[in-house]
Amino acid sequence: MTDPTNPLDGFSITQDDFDYVGTDLRRPECILAEPDGTLWSADARGGVMRIAADGTQRLITQSTALAGLTTDDAGSRLVDGTLPNGLAFDREGDFLVSNFGTDRLEHMTRDGRTTPIFETLDGGPIGKVNFVCRDSQDRVWVTVSTKAHDWRRQLTPEVEDGQLLVYTDGKLRVVADGLRFANECKLDAAEEYIYVAQTCGRNILRFRIQEDGSLADREVYGPEDHGRFIDGIAFDSFGNLWGTYIFTDGIFAITPERDVRILFDDSTPEEIERFDRRFRAGTVDMDLMLSMGGPVATWCASVTFGGPDLRDVYVGSLRQTRLPHFRSPVAGLPLVHWSEMAGR
């Protein structure tokens, strides 16, 4: 029996294939989509931006948000203050927020009321809480990129202080450590495995999930080294794992056979080589990063499937002010909230 044809066969994207939604967004790193067409993007002003299906938008700020920085220093704005980064819906449709500035996981209602879920681990600081996702058993999975508050100093080949945490039954525990700047994490359709993007590992790890939530069978999924920093990941319904390259911007997919396909490239070979050389030398700094990034989704950070058929792909970023989007030949894998909200 032959394998079915992959819907990504022959598929690629150019700059002309993108449309845009949203205006005056601030660091829209993560995007959530609802079945009714509503989009939510993380916003560096300390909350989330709601973008309705008709394009109207409203900023909802956290009630406990730290005062925004007044500095004009671009690097400081990416480190300090409140920086909602990863977003997930809880069972009631409110938000789980991994805050990259306050170094904690937070709960935020749709009117902005915010309370910390946890801000310490074993009595000490957690570190850079990066991303959050929830599974059908209501377990909450959280990545910690690094223990260092100033993450910019950790973009080196030697960094291995990232972690994957699980929060369940009111308890937080480490289920994987020694990660190389852990970024987004996602579960496959069967919730048999969890996948973690290692930005400084420049690859994706996967772990088999045991009944008690512990992990086993750690392995690299796909190439050992993409040669580029990876940020966000998302599955489609065929089983392709999509991902984003950040700084040397682009979108790729890893097929079920673990082959890599570059779907969109918004960088040049010269930029990729320059960033690779500096990374290997351990000399990546803010000046270098600010010199990188394509025009479509500058510092390309995430892909989110939405629309009524889950074939609209929205691209998050750290330095764009709107959301690029395009049509996919295959639907995305519905996240756990999709069926919960569709049934309301």
N, C-alpha and C positions, 0 to 999 in steps of 0.2 A: 504494500500500500504506500503510495507516494504522499509526501507531506503536502498539505494545502498550500496554494500560492500565497505568499505573504503580501498583504495589501500595500506594503511599502515598496514593493518591487517597482523600480523606475520612478519613484516619487522623490522630488526635491523641491526646494523653495528658493525663490529669489526675493529681493527687496520689493519688487513690484507686486508680490503676492500678499503683502501685508495690508490690512486696514488697521485703524486705530480707534480706541474708545477711551474716554476719560480726558480730563485736563487738570493741570496744576497738581499732579500727584507728587508725593514726596517719598522717594525710596520704596516703590511698590514691589518689594522683594517677593512676597507671597500673595497668591490670589486664590480665593475660594469662589466657586460657582454654585448657584442654586438651580433647581429644575425650572423655576419660573423665569430664568434669565438674569436674575440679580447677581451682580459681582461684588465682591468685597476684596479690597487690597490693603495690605499693611501700609501704614503711613507714619513717617518719621516725626510728625507733629504730636505723636503720642496717642494713637488709636487706629481706626480703620476708616477707609473711604467706602461708602456704599454707592454703587453705580447701578441704577435701576435699568430695566430692560429698554426703557425709552431714552436712556442716556443721561437723565438727570442724576445728580450726585449730591451726597451729603456727607460731611466729615463728622465722625463720632469720636470724640476724644475721651480718654480714660479719666475717670474721676480722680484717680490718684496719680496721674501722670506727672513726671518731673517737669519742671520748667524747661522749656526749650533753650538750647544754647544760643547766645547772641554772637558767638564768634563767627568770623568769616572763614576760618580754617577748615577746609574740606575734610581733612583727616580727622580732626577732633569731632566733627559732626557725625562721623561713622563709628565713633567709639563711645562717646559719653551721652548722657541724657537718657531719655526713654526711646528705645528703638524696637517697636514691634516687628518681629522678623517672621517666624513661622506662625501659621494660623491653622486651626482645626475647629470644627463644630463639635460641641458636646451633644448629648442626646436631646436636649431641650432646644437646640438651635442657637445657643449662645456660643461664645468664643473661648477657646483655649489659646493663649498667646505665649509664645516663647519670646521673651524680651531680651534682645541681644545687648541692650544698654544697662538694664537693671539686674541682669544675670539671674533671672528667676522665671518660673512658669506662673502665668497669671490666668485668672478667670475674669472675663469681661462680658457683661450683659449687653444687649443691643442698644441700651441707652447710655452705655459707658461706665456703669458701676463696676469697679475693678477691685479684686482682692487677690493677694498672692495665694497660690496653691502650695508652692514650696519655694524657699529661697536659701535653704542650706541642705547639705548632704552629710550625714554622719557628724553633724555639729560644725561643719566648716563650709566655706564658700563653695558653690557648685561650679562656677566657671561660666564660660560663654554659652548660655543656653541658646541653641540655634534654631531647632526645628521641632515640631510636634505633630504626631498623627495618632489617630484612634482606630481601634479595630472593632469587630462585631461583638467581641466579648467585653467591650468597654475598657479595655486596657489602653493606657496612654503611653506612647513611646516617645522619648525625648532624646535628642542628640545634644551633646556638649562638645563644642569644637576644640576648646583648649581651656586649661585652668587659668591662663593669664588673662587679665582684664583687657589689656591692650593687645588685641589679636593681631595687629599689624606686625608685631615682632615675631610672630609664630609661623609665618609663611616660609618655612624652610624645610628641606628634606628630612631634617632630624626630628621634627616635632612629632611626638607620639603620646600626647597626654589627653586625647579626646576620649569620650565615653558615649555609650548608649545606655539609657536608663529606661526602666519601666515603672509606671505608677499605677498601682491597682490596690483595691481594698484599703485605700488611705495610706499606703506604704510606698516609699520610693526606694529602688535598689538599682545597683549597677549590674547590667547583664553582659556588657562587653567593654573592655578598656584597651588602652594602647592603640587607639585609633589616631589616624593622621589627619587632624582637622576634620572631624565628622561634620557633615552638612545634612542635606535632606535624607529622610528615610521613608520607605514605602513598603507595603506588604503586597504579595502577589494575590491572585484571585482566590486561591484556596486558603490564604493566610497560613501557608505552610512555612514560608520563608519571609524574613525581613531583609531588606536591601538598604545599605548605607553608602552614600557618596563620601569618599575620602578626598577632600579637596587637595591636600598636600600629598596624599598617596597617589593622586591622579588616576584613581580607579574606583571600582564599586565592589564592596564586600557584601556577601550574603551569609545569613545564618539560618539554620533550621530552628523553628520555634518549638520548644517542648511544651507538654501539657501544663507545667507549672509556670510557664513564661520564661524559663531560662533558655539559653541558646546553646546550640551545638553546631558542629560541622562548618566552622568558619572557612570561607574560601573566597578568592577573587572571582567575580562574575564578569566575564569578558576579558579584555586586555589587561595585562599586569600594569601597564603604564600607557595612558592615552597620550602622554606628552603635553597635556593641557589640564588646567584646573577644572574640576567638575563641581557644580553647585547643586542644581535641582534635578530630581528624577520623577518620572510618572509612568505607569503602565498604560498601554492601550488594551483593548479587549482581545486582540490576537495573541498577546503575550510579549510584544516588543516593549522593551524598557527604554523610554525616551529620557534624554538628559540634556543639560545645558553646559557649555563651556563658558566660564566667566573670565573677564579681562581680555582673553583672545576669543571673542564672542562667537558662539555657534550653537547649533542644535544637532544632536546625534540620536541614534537609536541602536540598541543592542538587540538582535533578533533572538528568538528562542534557541537558535543554534550557536549563539554567542558571537556572531559576526557583528562588526560595527559598520553602520552606515551614516555618513555625514549628510544630514538633510538640509542644513543651511549653514553657510559660513559667512560670518561678518568680520573676518580678520584676514590678514595676509600671511603668506609663508614667512615673510621677513619679521613680522610682529611675533609670530609663534616662536620662531627661532630665537629672537631677542629675549623674550620672556623666559623661555626654557633655559637659556644660558645663564640669566641672572638668578633664576630659581635654583639651579644646580650649584651655583656659587654661594647661595645663601644671602644674596644682596637685593632681594625684592624690597622696595620701599614705596612710600606713597607717591613720590614723584613718578616712578615707573608706572604704577597702577593708574594714576590719573592721565598718563599719556596713552593708555590703551582703551579699547572699547569701540565697537562699531556703532553706526548711527541708529540702527533699528531698535535695539534693546540694550542700551549701553550698560555694560557689566551684567550680562545676561544671566539671570539667576533661577528661573523656574519656568515650568510649563504646566498649564492647567487645562484640562478638557472640560468644556461646557457646551451650552446650547441645548436645545431640546433633544438632539440626537447624539450629544456628546462628541461631536466632530469639529466644534470650534475650539481652536487651541489658542490660549491666551499666554503671553510671555511676560513674566515678571523680570524686574531688573532693579539695580541699585541707583541708576543715574538717569533714568528716563522720567518724563513727567506725564506719560500716557501709556496705555497698554496696547502693544501690537498684537494682532491676532490674524489667524489664517485658517483655512479649511483643511482638515485631515481626511485622507481616504479611508480611515478606520476610526471607529468610535473609541473613546477612552474607557478605561476600566472605571466603573462607578466607585467613588469613595463611599464609605459606610453611611455617610449622611444622606446620600442621594435617595435611597429608597425610603429612609425615615421621613424626609421632607416631602417626597412625592406622595406619600400616603396621608398627608395632613390636609 
